[in-house]
Structure formats: C-alpha cells, structure tokens
Amino acid sequence: MRACVPLIVAMLCSLAWAEDPNEPEPFLELEEETEAPVSHLYSAPSSCRDRCQEAFDRHQPCHCDARCPEFGNCCKDFESLCGHEGFSYSSDAITKEELQSISEKIYRADTNKAQKEDVIINSQNRISPSETRDQVDCCPEPLFTYVNEKLFSKPTYAAFINLLNNYQRATGRGEHFSAQQLAEQDAFLREVMKTAVMKELYAFLHHQNRYSSEQEFVSDLKNMWFGLYSRGNGEEDSSGFEHVFSGEVKKGKVTGFHNWIRFYMQEKEGLVDYYSHIYDGPWDSYPDVLAMQFNWDGYYKEVGSAFIGSSPEFEFALYSLCFIARPGKVCQLSLGGYPLAIQTYTWDKSTYGNGKKYIATAYVVSSTQ
C-alpha cells in the first residue's frame, strides 16, 4: 500500500497539461459523470429533440452538442430546437464577462457566509491526482476542527439542513416525499429568495430576459433542483438537490456530495472519514474551495470538490446561474478576483417545462492559485 506523503510541490489545478502554450489554461476535472445519459434511447437519433447540449457520442449519426456547428455535424433541426438553449446562440447571450461580473456581485453579497473564526479546518496531507484511486487514509484527524453551529440557526442554513434527511442515498430506489417534506422544499426557496445573494441573481436574470417575474424564477428553480428523475432502474430516484448537496451512492461509489455543511454533520456523526485533498483554493477568507477524498460510511469518494464556509444561498445561486447560462458546460466565474469554473450536467431521461432538462450535477472544477 502506498505510503502517505504530503505533496509539497505546488500544483496548478490540472490533470493534463496543455503542451501548446497558446492553448487555454487546463483545469482539473474533479468529478466525472461516468454514465452519461443515453439520450438516443429516448429520442430519434437523427433529431435533436430532447438531445440539446448532450455529450458528444461518436455513434450518433448527427449531433446536438454546443460545438457541432464548428464541426458541421449538427442534426438538421439543431437550430430550431437548440439554438437558444443555454442562450449560447441567442442575440442577447450571457457573455463570459457578464458571468464574471455577476458572480463577483454574488460573492460580495454573501453576508451569511462563515467568518474566519466560525470554521476551522485541518486539511492535513495533500496528495497528487495520480494517488486519488488508492483509497489510503492519509489524514488521522477530522477535516473540521471547529464549526460555530450558531450559523445553523440562520434561516437559510436551518431550512437547508431540514432538507438533508429527506433522501435515501442509494440510487435505484424511488424517492417519495411527505407533505411536510414538500413544504420544506418551499420553505427553503422562500428563505433563500429573501437574501441579497438571490436578489442579485434574479435581478441579473430578469435583466437578461430569462424570467419575467420572480414567481416564474422560483417555479423554475423548484423544478430544476427538486424535480425527480431516474438514475437507474426506471425509478424516480434522484434530484439535483439530492445529488449535489446531500450525496448519493451508485454502484458502490459516492456520487455528488459537494457541500461542506453536509460533510461536517456527517463527519461529526462518525459517518465520514476524511482521507486527503488534492487542491486547496487561493482564498484567504470564506468561501474557499477544497477538493478532497473521503469515505462515506463504507463508500469512497475519489475526488469531491466543495465550497467551504459559504452560505447555502451562495452555492445555490452560483450552481443555478451556471445551469441556466451554461447548461452542460464549463461556466467561467470570478470570486474575489480569482477565476473559478463550475461544471453542470443535464439529464436527458426526464424533462420539465418546455424541453428543459433537470440539473444532474454541479460542482467546482477549477480555480487558479
């Protein structure tokens, strides 16, 4: 078994270095959806119906991904069905500069975030990306040394925590919500919409003509995050919220689980064992970013990225922004002057609204030290 050795050499977040210096700066893919939705089982292979923004599949006769116009291999109905999806081709597209500007505004508006004295972590040993599959516990101490739990009495934190025990983590088992659990979803949305963070996001999206009213925006958020879809066996066994924030287990591996509050609470109960990390962000205050390895009650997470010390509304806002503006793509943001990218994935097996896809996962994929 490989010994645990702290990684002393500074690592730019990358698994594959670009050989051409003129190539864009590479990023570290912190999690991969290894089983992408097989959308051709649900739609005609020669059409883009229900396939917009799907991952490239060389077995398809034509394509509907964002880069198919570059390669001239789009399906004939790509423009009519996908031309405005994600607003990549609309006349009022959301630009990278606008995303960076609004993300900075959201960052400054997060007054509910933890202060430096509220959260003390002990990141301990850093390993190289090549060691993440070894499943070696390199850290004898917990990740969280101290958390001021008074944070959890704040309305958005309390509403968020109420949602975490509403799910069973094993995929393939249908989720069923009681009236109280459905009310808890609505309560969370009400609380986050009171915050400056979500007011900034809505104002931006309203100005961009994405939503005509706050009611429309909240309704879309509810479907986007809490709508159920199937990850296996045809059961409605997953949602964006469950996957991203609460975490799931599929085929013996942890998937999702990108939230520091959930991690702290599970670690406190002895259900999470922190193993190591491969990346610690450049921020000297919260929120920060950590990419780590851990065991969740018998199941291993090879690389899980998470904000540390952020408020629930901050994460909810950034992930929603990226899913709305760059569905299924890398979303380039800026936080406190540092670049950061978030990757979202869409799920084609179930849709809501006018052909929109559920959010399957969202997580931080890169930042620069």
C-alpha positions as CSV (number, residue, x, y, z in Angstrom):
1,M,0.0,0.0,0.0
2,R,1.3,3.4,-1.0
3,A,2.6,5.5,2.0
4,C,1.0,8.9,2.7
5,V,3.4,11.7,1.8
6,P,2.4,15.4,1.8
7,L,2.6,16.9,-1.6
8,I,5.0,19.8,-1.1
9,V,5.3,21.0,-4.7
10,A,2.6,23.5,-5.6
11,M,0.2,22.1,-8.1
12,L,-1.7,24.1,-10.7
13,C,-5.1,22.5,-10.9
14,S,-4.7,20.3,-13.8
15,L,-4.6,16.6,-14.6
16,A,-3.5,17.1,-18.2
17,W,-1.1,19.9,-19.0
18,A,-1.5,21.7,-22.3
19,E,1.6,21.2,-24.5
20,D,0.9,24.2,-26.6
21,P,1.5,27.4,-24.5
22,N,-1.2,29.1,-26.6
23,E,-3.8,26.6,-25.5
24,P,-6.3,27.7,-22.9
25,E,-5.3,27.0,-19.3
26,P,-6.3,23.5,-18.4
27,F,-8.5,22.7,-15.5
28,L,-8.9,19.9,-13.1
29,E,-11.9,17.7,-13.7
30,L,-12.9,17.0,-10.1
31,E,-15.7,14.5,-10.8
32,E,-16.9,12.9,-14.0
33,E,-20.4,11.6,-14.6
34,T,-19.1,8.2,-15.8
35,E,-22.5,7.2,-17.0
36,A,-23.8,10.0,-19.2
37,P,-27.4,9.9,-20.1
38,V,-28.1,7.7,-23.1
39,S,-30.4,10.1,-24.8
40,H,-30.7,8.2,-28.0
41,L,-32.8,5.7,-26.2
42,Y,-35.4,8.4,-25.7
43,S,-35.4,10.3,-29.0
44,A,-34.9,9.8,-32.7
45,P,-31.2,9.6,-33.5
46,S,-31.5,11.9,-36.5
47,S,-33.2,14.6,-34.4
48,C,-32.2,17.0,-31.6
49,R,-35.5,16.6,-29.8
50,D,-34.7,16.0,-26.1
51,R,-30.9,15.9,-27.0
52,C,-29.9,19.6,-26.8
53,Q,-26.5,20.0,-25.1
54,E,-26.0,16.2,-24.8
55,A,-22.4,14.9,-24.6
56,F,-20.8,14.1,-27.9
57,D,-21.4,10.5,-28.9
58,R,-19.5,9.3,-32.0
59,H,-22.1,6.6,-32.5
60,Q,-24.8,9.1,-33.3
61,P,-25.4,9.9,-37.0
62,C,-25.7,13.6,-36.1
63,H,-25.1,15.7,-33.1
64,C,-26.7,18.3,-30.8
65,D,-23.8,19.4,-28.6
66,A,-22.6,23.0,-28.3
67,R,-19.7,22.5,-30.7
68,C,-21.5,20.7,-33.5
69,P,-21.8,24.0,-35.6
70,E,-18.0,24.2,-35.5
71,F,-17.7,20.7,-37.0
72,G,-20.6,20.9,-39.3
73,N,-22.2,17.7,-37.9
74,C,-25.4,19.0,-36.2
75,C,-28.8,17.4,-36.8
76,K,-30.9,19.3,-39.3
77,D,-33.3,20.6,-36.5
78,F,-30.4,21.8,-34.3
79,E,-31.0,25.5,-34.8
80,S,-34.8,25.3,-34.4
81,L,-34.6,23.1,-31.2
82,C,-31.3,24.0,-29.6
83,G,-30.4,27.4,-31.0
84,H,-31.5,29.3,-27.9
85,E,-30.8,26.6,-25.3
86,G,-28.4,27.9,-22.7
87,F,-28.6,31.2,-24.7
88,S,-25.4,30.3,-26.5
89,Y,-26.8,31.4,-29.8
90,S,-29.4,34.0,-28.9
91,S,-28.9,37.6,-29.8
92,D,-28.7,38.5,-26.0
93,A,-26.4,35.7,-25.0
94,I,-24.9,35.9,-21.5
95,T,-21.2,36.6,-22.0
96,K,-18.2,35.3,-20.0
97,E,-17.6,38.9,-18.8
98,E,-21.2,39.2,-17.6
99,L,-20.9,35.9,-15.8
100,Q,-17.7,37.0,-14.1
101,S,-19.3,40.3,-13.1
102,I,-22.5,38.8,-11.6
103,S,-20.5,36.1,-9.8
104,E,-18.4,38.9,-8.1
105,K,-21.6,40.6,-7.1
106,I,-23.0,37.4,-5.6
107,Y,-19.7,36.8,-3.8
108,R,-19.8,40.3,-2.2
109,A,-23.5,39.8,-1.3
110,D,-22.9,36.7,0.7
111,T,-23.2,38.3,4.2
112,N,-24.4,34.9,5.7
113,K,-21.1,33.2,4.9
114,A,-18.9,31.9,7.7
115,Q,-16.3,34.2,9.1
116,K,-12.7,33.0,9.6
117,E,-13.3,32.3,13.3
118,D,-16.5,30.4,12.6
119,V,-14.9,27.5,10.7
120,I,-11.5,26.0,11.4
121,I,-10.4,23.1,9.1
122,N,-7.4,20.9,9.3
123,S,-6.7,19.9,5.7
124,Q,-3.5,17.9,6.6
125,N,-2.0,15.8,3.8
126,R,-2.2,16.8,0.2
127,I,-1.7,14.0,-2.4
128,S,-1.2,14.0,-6.1
129,P,-4.0,13.4,-8.6
130,S,-2.5,10.1,-9.5
131,E,-3.0,8.8,-6.0
132,T,-6.7,9.5,-5.6
133,R,-7.7,6.0,-6.5
134,D,-5.5,4.4,-3.9
135,Q,-8.1,4.9,-1.1
136,V,-5.4,5.5,1.5
137,D,-6.4,7.4,4.6
138,C,-3.6,10.0,4.9
139,C,-5.2,12.2,7.5
140,P,-5.5,10.9,11.1
141,E,-7.6,13.9,12.2
142,P,-11.1,15.1,11.0
143,L,-11.3,17.8,8.4
144,F,-13.3,20.1,10.7
145,T,-11.6,21.1,13.9
146,Y,-14.3,23.6,14.9
147,V,-17.6,24.9,13.4
148,N,-19.6,27.6,15.1
149,E,-23.0,25.9,15.0
150,K,-24.8,29.2,15.6
151,L,-24.5,29.6,11.9
152,F,-27.0,26.8,11.5
153,S,-29.7,28.8,13.3
154,K,-29.8,31.3,10.5
155,P,-32.9,30.9,8.4
156,T,-31.3,29.7,5.2
157,Y,-29.0,27.3,7.0
158,A,-31.8,25.9,9.1
159,A,-34.1,25.4,6.0
160,F,-31.2,23.8,4.1
161,I,-30.4,21.4,6.9
162,N,-34.1,20.3,7.1
163,L,-33.8,19.0,3.6
164,L,-30.8,16.8,4.0
165,N,-32.6,13.9,5.7
166,N,-35.3,13.7,3.1
167,Y,-33.4,11.4,0.8
168,Q,-32.2,7.8,0.7
169,R,-28.7,7.8,-0.8
170,A,-28.9,4.6,-2.8
171,T,-29.8,5.1,-6.4
172,G,-32.4,2.7,-7.9
173,R,-34.8,3.3,-5.1
174,G,-37.6,5.7,-5.8
175,E,-37.9,8.9,-3.7
176,H,-41.3,9.7,-2.2
177,F,-41.9,12.9,-0.3
178,S,-44.4,13.6,2.5
179,A,-46.5,16.7,2.7
180,Q,-44.0,18.1,5.3
181,Q,-41.0,17.3,3.1
182,L,-42.6,19.1,0.2
183,A,-43.3,22.1,2.5
184,E,-39.6,22.1,3.5
185,Q,-38.6,22.5,-0.2
186,D,-40.9,25.5,-0.5
187,A,-39.6,26.9,2.8
188,F,-36.0,26.7,1.6
189,L,-36.9,28.5,-1.6
190,R,-38.7,31.2,0.3
191,E,-35.8,31.8,2.7
192,V,-33.1,31.9,0.0
193,M,-35.2,34.3,-2.1
194,K,-35.1,36.8,0.8
195,T,-31.3,37.0,0.7
196,A,-29.2,39.6,-1.1
197,V,-27.5,36.8,-3.0
198,M,-30.6,35.5,-4.7
199,K,-31.9,39.0,-5.2
200,E,-28.7,39.8,-7.2
201,L,-29.2,36.6,-9.2
202,Y,-32.8,37.2,-10.0
203,A,-32.2,40.9,-11.0
204,F,-29.4,39.8,-13.3
205,L,-31.5,37.1,-15.0
206,H,-34.6,39.3,-15.2
207,H,-32.4,42.0,-16.9
208,Q,-31.2,39.3,-19.3
209,N,-34.8,38.5,-20.2
210,R,-34.6,35.0,-18.8
211,Y,-37.5,35.4,-16.4
212,S,-40.4,37.8,-16.5
213,S,-41.3,37.5,-12.8
214,E,-39.8,36.3,-9.5
215,Q,-42.7,33.8,-9.3
216,E,-41.6,32.3,-12.7
217,F,-38.0,32.1,-11.5
218,V,-38.9,30.3,-8.2
219,S,-41.1,27.9,-10.0
220,D,-38.2,27.0,-12.4
221,L,-35.8,26.6,-9.5
222,K,-38.1,24.2,-7.8
223,N,-38.4,22.0,-10.9
224,M,-34.7,22.3,-11.7
225,W,-33.5,21.3,-8.2
226,F,-36.3,19.2,-6.7
227,G,-37.9,17.6,-9.7
228,L,-37.3,13.8,-9.6
229,Y,-35.7,11.8,-12.4
230,S,-34.2,8.3,-12.8
231,R,-30.5,7.4,-12.5
232,G,-31.3,3.7,-12.7
233,N,-34.0,1.0,-12.9
234,G,-36.5,3.5,-14.2
235,E,-37.2,4.7,-10.7
236,E,-37.6,8.4,-9.9
237,D,-34.7,8.1,-7.5
238,S,-32.7,11.3,-7.8
239,S,-32.8,15.1,-8.0
240,G,-30.3,17.9,-8.5
241,F,-30.5,18.8,-4.8
242,E,-30.1,15.3,-3.5
243,H,-27.1,14.6,-5.8
244,V,-25.2,17.9,-5.4
245,F,-25.8,18.7,-1.8
246,S,-26.9,15.5,0.0
247,G,-24.9,12.9,-1.9
248,E,-25.7,9.5,-3.4
249,V,-24.2,6.0,-3.7
250,K,-24.3,4.4,-7.1
251,K,-22.6,1.0,-7.9
252,G,-20.6,1.1,-4.7
253,K,-19.3,4.7,-5.2
254,V,-20.2,8.0,-3.8
255,T,-21.5,10.5,-6.4
256,G,-22.3,14.1,-5.8
257,F,-21.9,15.2,-2.1
258,H,-20.5,18.7,-2.8
259,N,-21.5,20.6,0.4
260,W,-19.4,21.5,3.4
261,I,-22.4,21.6,5.9
262,R,-23.4,18.1,4.9
263,F,-19.8,16.9,5.2
264,Y,-19.4,18.5,8.7
265,M,-22.6,17.0,10.0
266,Q,-21.8,13.5,8.7
267,E,-18.2,13.7,10.0
268,K,-19.5,14.8,13.4
269,E,-21.7,11.7,13.5
270,G,-18.7,9.4,12.6
271,L,-20.1,8.6,9.1
272,V,-17.5,10.5,7.1
273,D,-13.7,9.7,7.3
274,Y,-11.6,12.4,5.6
275,Y,-8.7,10.9,3.7
276,S,-6.8,13.6,1.9
277,H,-7.0,16.5,-0.5
278,I,-5.5,17.4,-3.9
279,Y,-6.4,21.1,-4.0
280,D,-6.9,24.0,-1.6
281,G,-8.1,27.2,-3.1
282,P,-6.3,30.6,-3.0
283,W,-8.9,32.5,-1.0
284,D,-7.7,33.7,2.5
285,S,-11.3,34.1,3.7
286,Y,-14.5,32.1,3.2
287,P,-15.9,30.8,1.0
288,D,-12.9,28.7,0.0
289,V,-12.7,25.6,-2.2
290,L,-11.3,22.2,-1.3
291,A,-11.0,19.1,-3.5
292,M,-10.8,16.0,-1.2
293,Q,-11.0,12.3,-0.9
294,F,-13.1,10.7,1.8
295,N,-15.1,7.6,2.9
296,W,-18.8,7.9,3.5
297,D,-20.0,5.1,5.7
298,G,-18.2,2.4,3.7
299,Y,-18.2,4.1,0.3
300,Y,-15.3,6.0,-1.3
301,K,-15.3,9.4,-2.9
302,E,-12.3,9.7,-5.2
303,V,-12.4,13.5,-5.7
304,G,-15.2,15.6,-4.2
305,S,-15.0,19.4,-4.6
306,A,-16.8,21.7,-2.3
307,F,-17.0,25.3,-1.2
308,I,-16.0,25.7,2.5
309,G,-17.7,28.3,4.7
310,S,-20.2,29.5,2.1
311,S,-23.9,30.1,2.8
312,P,-26.5,27.7,1.3
313,E,-27.8,30.5,-0.9
314,F,-24.4,31.3,-2.3
315,E,-23.8,27.8,-3.6
316,F,-27.5,27.5,-4.7
317,A,-27.1,30.8,-6.6
318,L,-23.9,30.0,-8.4
319,Y,-24.9,26.5,-9.4
320,S,-28.2,27.8,-10.7
321,L,-26.6,30.6,-12.6
322,C,-24.3,28.2,-14.4
323,F,-27.0,25.7,-15.2
324,I,-29.2,28.4,-16.6
325,A,-26.4,30.2,-18.6
326,R,-24.1,27.3,-19.5
327,P,-26.1,24.0,-19.2
328,G,-23.9,21.0,-19.6
329,K,-20.8,23.2,-20.0
330,V,-17.9,24.7,-18.0
331,C,-19.0,28.0,-16.6
332,Q,-16.2,30.6,-16.1
333,L,-16.7,32.8,-13.0
334,S,-14.7,35.1,-10.8
335,L,-14.8,35.3,-7.0
336,G,-12.8,37.8,-5.1
337,G,-10.6,38.4,-8.1
338,Y,-9.7,34.7,-8.6
339,P,-11.1,32.7,-11.6
340,L,-13.2,29.7,-10.9
341,A,-15.1,27.3,-13.1
342,I,-18.2,25.3,-12.4
343,Q,-19.3,22.3,-14.5
344,T,-23.0,21.4,-14.7
345,Y,-24.6,18.3,-16.3
346,T,-28.0,18.0,-17.7
347,W,-30.1,14.8,-17.5
348,D,-32.0,13.8,-20.6
349,K,-34.0,10.9,-19.2
350,S,-36.6,13.3,-17.8
351,T,-37.6,16.9,-18.7
352,Y,-39.7,19.7,-17.3
353,G,-41.2,22.8,-18.8
354,N,-40.6,23.4,-22.4
355,G,-37.9,20.8,-23.1
356,K,-35.6,21.9,-20.3
357,K,-33.5,19.3,-18.6
358,Y,-33.1,18.6,-14.9
359,I,-29.8,19.5,-13.3
360,A,-27.9,16.3,-12.8
361,T,-24.9,17.6,-11.0
362,A,-22.9,20.8,-10.5
363,Y,-19.6,21.3,-8.9
364,V,-16.4,23.3,-8.9
365,V,-13.9,22.1,-11.5
366,S,-11.1,24.6,-11.4
367,S,-9.6,27.7,-9.9
368,T,-6.1,29.1,-10.1
369,Q,-3.6,29.6,-7.3
